[in-house]
Amino acid sequence: MNEKVEKVVRFPDNFVWGVATASYQIEGAYNEDRKGESIWDRFCRTPGKVQDSDRGDAACDHYHRYRDDTKLMKSISLDAYRFSIAWSRIFPRGKGQVNQDGLDFYERVVDGLLDNDIEPFVTLYHWDLPQALQRKGGWTNRDTVGYFKDYAQEVSRKLGDRVHFWITHNEPWVVSFLGHHSGIHAPGIKNLSTALQVSHHLLLSHGETVAILRDNGDEKTQVGITLNLSSVHPASESEEDKKAVERYDGYLNRWFLDPIYKGSYPEDMLVLYGDEAPEIRAQDLERISTKTDFLGVNNYTRTVVKADKKEAFLGLSSVKPSGAEYTEMDWEIYPPGIYQILKRVHNDYDAPVIYITENGAAFPDKIDENGRVDDESRIKYLKGYFLEAHRAIEEGVKLSGYFVWSLLDNFEWAYGYSRRFGLVYTDYLTQKRIIKASGWWYKKVIEKNGIG
Ligand code: FCB
């Protein structure tokens, strides 16, 4: 008999277990039912931007298969499903004429979830800006803030009686810096001051939308934003490396958390950015810091940095700790990082409630001879992170739920279809889905509300 007794770890009652996806990554049907072009439709058609020239034209064909995908969610016993709305389905040209077909699609998705007792968490912006707005400057143009409010108005007027959890933006850091500084994401711009102006407009559009979502909802309505946050560590104990940590933390974490929770940009970063800092108008910061109901945190890894004078931008470079394990994204597997970032947000910021809105891992999954996908490494990854999140809860962090990225293997942005994050395997040729071992394991976690 096995003498080893595993400790049973229980999560709080009513803890929400979910999965997350995003419109462009799963829907496909890129030009059906009057959907307009988005910046990702365009980016994928720009040579050299996406691995293997992959495109989200068909993706997981979720647009046509959402009913079956909802059944899959049910078979994993999910409490909640986080997905995003494609702005270009609602306003094909970003503004002006509303496309009823787009609204009707998301209404069917939401009703299907509710019929299955799955709580919808809706993200308004997960990176697929209508291309027509990009032509007018996209997020560099302050008018886009107003168009975003109109879009939020239409969507919440339609769904606000049934959707109670709204996320304005997903990862504004990624939109700003990968989209407008390194240019590895759509729209592929490479300019620091543009990126910083974009970050400001994204945050402003968040703050200005909170009241709209509340007005179109009811007493159950909860509004938040999702940030990609991570703990930052020095490569050595040297003063230079510790200062590099401060700068990276300012760039990744504080630049977004401070305006939302403190109504100000971090002073050290304003100094560092100098002339590149965004134009900020009177009352902008007041609006950005409008009180919200929860913070969504996406966390996959940690960052280790060392001072590096050769790097003109922040004077640092990131370091890959040796001996560590990495996922297929080359992201270090570091479960204590989720504990550290949760504690940090809890201690330094006044978020009423936190959800982990994304966490998960890419591994090179294979279908075995029995037709199964045995992804032990993903189970190990998730278990490690769940336990560390639990540790944070035990120490008082108000974590209310956890969303695994992702339901399905899907279009992983600049990596195309080469990275599989799903609890469910997608065969892109046949669109057949296979629940992986991690999906069955997650089901047990949900049913027991714990591990062990
Ligand atoms: C996050 C994105 C999500 C997915 C995961 C792997 O940055 O929000 O869409 O691509 O990374």
Boltz pocket constraint, residues with backbone or C-beta under 6 A from the ligand:
constraints:
  - pocket:
      binder: B
      contacts: [[A, 22], [A, 25], [A, 170], [A, 171], [A, 174], [A, 228], [A, 298], [A, 358], [A, 405], [A, 411], [A, 412], [A, 413], [A, 421]]
      max_distance: 6.0
